[in-house]
Amino acid sequence: MVLRPKVQSPTELKSPQKGEFKPLVKALQRAQKSSVFPTAKPTPILLKSFSQLTDPRLDRRKRHLLVDIVVIAVCAVVCGADDWVSIESFGRIKYDWLKEFLSLPNGIPSHDTFGRVFSLLSPDEFEAGFLQWVSQLRFKTPGEIVAVDGKTLRRSHDKKNGRSAIHMVSAWASDNALILGQHKTDAKSNEITAIPELLQLLDLSGCIVTIDAMGCQKNIAELIVNRQADYVLTLKANHGHLFEDVQNYFLDAETNHFQNPAIHYVETQTNSHGRHEVRRYWITDEISDLPSTALWKNLSLIGWVESERTVGGKTTIERRFFISSLEKDVTLFAKAVRQHWGIENSVHWVLDIGFREDESRIRTGHAPENMAVLRHIALNVLRNDDTRLGIKNKRLKAGWDTDYLTHLLCGELERLLYN
C-alpha cells in the first residue's frame, strides 16, 4: 500500500472567476464609468491594426479597399460565416451597418474577391496585424499561464497540388482568455521549429509557458528564460537519460512511501458529467544528483502527475513527468499543468464545434492559414463577451442582432481603445 503525504488538499485549484481578467469586459466597464467620451464616431481598432497590410493585388484590380475586405471578413466570421460565399452574403445584408465605419467605394466585394485576396495576402503580415490587435486588448497578469499547442486543419490539404494539411501552433493566455498568436507549420513534426518562431513574437515576461512533449527542447527552454518567463514542459522518453533519471527518482520515492521531506505534494478532485477525477502532483528541487538536469537552462524542479479517472465504474490511471524553472511551489506547478489543457478545451475544441474548422475546404494559396487567423480573431472577440451563451449561439446572436454585433466590435468598447 502506498502512503500519501498528509497534506490538506483543495478540492480544486483556485482559478480566476469568470470575466475577472477578460480584457474586453474590463475595457467596457471602464468606458462605461468614464464621464468623458470623444464626440467623434469611434473607429474600430481592427481598422488600425490591419491598415498597414501590403495589398497583393494589381493596381488595376483594386476596386475595393484592402482594409474593408479584411474587416468585413472578420465581422462575417464573428457572425457565423465560414466560407467566402457566406462572407459576401453577410456584407450585402449588413451593408448599411458596415457603411457607418467603412468606405466601401464600390459596394461589397464578391466572394471571388474575398477568396482571391486572402489566398494572396501575406500570412506573416496578417499575423502581425493580429498580434498588434491582441496587444491592445491584453491585460498582463503576473504568473499568467501561456499554453502553447498545435492543431491540424484536417481538410486544408491539397492532394492535387501535393500540399499536406496545415498545422497551426497557437499560444493561449488563460487568464485573459485570449489567443495571443499563431504560426503555421506543414506538419506536426515541425512544431519544434514553429514554437520558437511563435515565442519570439510574444510578450512573455512574467508568464509561465507550458508546452507538451513535442516542445520539450533545450533551445526552447532557453528561449523562454531569455524572454523573462518560466516554463513547465512535459517530459517523455524521447529525452532518454533525463526521462529515466526523473522517472527513477519518483518511483524510488514511491517505494519509500514519499518520506523524503524534499518532495512536496498536492491533490485535487473534480466531478463533472459523470466523471470523477483525482489528480496527484509531486515536485522536488532536490535534483543535484541528476546530472542530466544541468543541461537545461534554469531547470529548478522536476514533477510527477498522476491522473486517476473513473467513468461508468471503470478507472484508468495516467502518469506524466515534467521539468520546470518554477520555484518550489507545488500548488503553482499544479495550476500550470492543469491550465495547459485549457488550450484544448477553450480553443481547439471550440474551433471544431463552434466554427466547424475541421470541415473547412478552403485550400487555395495562403487562404487556409489566413482563414484560421480570422477564426482566432472571432474567437477572441466572442470569448471575451460575458453574454451567457456558447460560442455557436453567440455567433448566431451577432448575426441576428446588429446592436449586439456593434457592442462586440464598434461600440463603447472601442471608444476606450482608439486614438
JORATA-V247498 format. One record per residue. RES is the residue in one letter. NEAR is the number of other ideal C-beta (glycine too) atoms within 12 Angstrom. Layout:
BEGIN
res->[RES/RES]
near->[NEAR/NEAR]
END
This chain:
BEGIN
res->[M/V/L/R/P/K/V/Q/S/P/T/E/L/K/S/P/Q/K/G/E/F/K/P/L/V/K/A/L/Q/R/A/Q/K/S/S/V/F/P/T/A/K/P/T/P/I/L/L/K/S/F/S/Q/L/T/D/P/R/L/D/R/R/K/R/H/L/L/V/D/I/V/V/I/A/V/C/A/V/V/C/G/A/D/D/W/V/S/I/E/S/F/G/R/I/K/Y/D/W/L/K/E/F/L/S/L/P/N/G/I/P/S/H/D/T/F/G/R/V/F/S/L/L/S/P/D/E/F/E/A/G/F/L/Q/W/V/S/Q/L/R/F/K/T/P/G/E/I/V/A/V/D/G/K/T/L/R/R/S/H/D/K/K/N/G/R/S/A/I/H/M/V/S/A/W/A/S/D/N/A/L/I/L/G/Q/H/K/T/D/A/K/S/N/E/I/T/A/I/P/E/L/L/Q/L/L/D/L/S/G/C/I/V/T/I/D/A/M/G/C/Q/K/N/I/A/E/L/I/V/N/R/Q/A/D/Y/V/L/T/L/K/A/N/H/G/H/L/F/E/D/V/Q/N/Y/F/L/D/A/E/T/N/H/F/Q/N/P/A/I/H/Y/V/E/T/Q/T/N/S/H/G/R/H/E/V/R/R/Y/W/I/T/D/E/I/S/D/L/P/S/T/A/L/W/K/N/L/S/L/I/G/W/V/E/S/E/R/T/V/G/G/K/T/T/I/E/R/R/F/F/I/S/S/L/E/K/D/V/T/L/F/A/K/A/V/R/Q/H/W/G/I/E/N/S/V/H/W/V/L/D/I/G/F/R/E/D/E/S/R/I/R/T/G/H/A/P/E/N/M/A/V/L/R/H/I/A/L/N/V/L/R/N/D/D/T/R/L/G/I/K/N/K/R/L/K/A/G/W/D/T/D/Y/L/T/H/L/L/C/G/E/L/E/R/L/L/Y/N]
near->[5/17/14/21/25/11/20/10/22/20/16/21/27/16/23/23/12/16/21/20/29/32/36/38/31/26/30/27/19/19/24/17/13/14/7/9/19/16/7/11/17/26/24/38/35/43/35/24/33/36/24/18/34/19/25/24/22/11/8/6/17/20/24/31/27/35/32/36/47/40/45/49/46/47/42/42/48/45/40/30/36/33/31/34/21/28/42/27/24/36/36/23/23/33/22/15/30/37/18/22/29/36/22/25/15/17/21/34/39/22/27/19/31/40/30/28/40/41/26/26/37/24/30/23/26/42/39/24/36/44/32/28/40/40/26/26/36/35/27/25/24/16/29/38/44/44/44/51/38/39/36/30/41/23/22/33/23/21/11/8/11/8/21/23/28/39/33/43/48/48/48/46/45/40/35/37/44/44/48/42/41/48/40/37/29/26/21/27/16/24/33/28/25/36/43/29/25/40/38/21/28/38/26/33/21/20/38/41/48/47/45/31/28/28/40/36/32/25/23/39/36/21/30/43/28/21/29/21/38/37/47/46/50/37/42/24/16/19/30/13/19/33/28/21/28/42/28/20/36/37/19/22/30/25/14/17/16/29/17/21/14/24/32/32/37/35/29/30/21/22/15/13/10/13/19/22/28/26/35/34/43/40/40/34/30/23/30/17/17/29/14/25/31/18/20/34/25/28/36/29/39/46/46/40/37/30/27/22/23/19/15/11/10/12/15/17/16/17/24/33/37/44/50/48/38/37/19/24/25/37/28/31/42/40/34/42/42/34/34/37/27/35/37/24/23/33/40/34/23/32/41/24/20/29/37/26/37/25/16/32/23/37/27/27/24/29/35/38/38/46/48/44/45/48/45/43/43/43/40/46/44/43/42/39/35/21/27/10/19/19/35/24/21/32/38/21/25/36/30/18/21/24/15/26/36/25/30/38/43/34/29/25/33/34/26/27/33/25/13]
END
